[in-house]
Amino acid sequence: QVQLVESGGGLVQPGGSLGLSCEASGITFSTYRMGWYRQAPGKQRELVASITGSSTNYADSVKGRFTISRDNAKKTWYLQMNSLKPEDTAVYYCNADWTYGSLNYWGQGTQVTVSS
């Protein structure tokens, strides 16, 4: 049984930092592309960042502020968010996408609110 369990998130003031983590079980971790997506109210879910091996990709809106990383030994990946803005407010979802086919899994989502 595949499970992705997210942790982190919460309320932070503009300019602050938060970290998210996602631990996977039931998958061969190294064969997946790991990602973080977010969905704000009334908007479509969008890709924030992804990592395949050591190669990373970021949405333009978060470049230079967010950092994605992974620890294969712990089957966990992370999103460090710095210089947060109110427009970063959303539910953040972790995602595991198999690089060899169509298997795709989602975490439960965690709320990130940036507000003074």
HELIX and SHEET records of a PDB file:
HELIX    1   1 PHE A   29  THR A   31  5                                   3    
HELIX    2   2 ASP A   60  VAL A   62  5                                   3    
HELIX    3   3 PRO A   86  ASP A   88  5                                   3    
SHEET    1   A 4 GLN A   3  GLY A   8  0                                        
SHEET    2   A 4 LEU A  18  SER A  25 -1                                        
SHEET    3   A 4 THR A  76  MET A  81 -1                                        
SHEET    4   A 4 PHE A  66  ASP A  71 -1                                        
SHEET    1   B 6 GLY A  10  VAL A  12  0                                        
SHEET    2   B 6 THR A 110  VAL A 114  1                                        
SHEET    3   B 6 ALA A  90  TRP A  98 -1                                        
SHEET    4   B 6 TYR A  32  GLN A  39 -1                                        
SHEET    5   B 6 GLU A  46  THR A  52 -1                                        
SHEET    6   B 6 SER A  55  TYR A  58 -1                                        
SHEET    1   C 4 GLY A  10  VAL A  12  0                                        
SHEET    2   C 4 THR A 110  VAL A 114  1                                        
SHEET    3   C 4 ALA A  90  TRP A  98 -1                                        
SHEET    4   C 4 ASN A 104  TRP A 106 -1                                        
END                                                                             
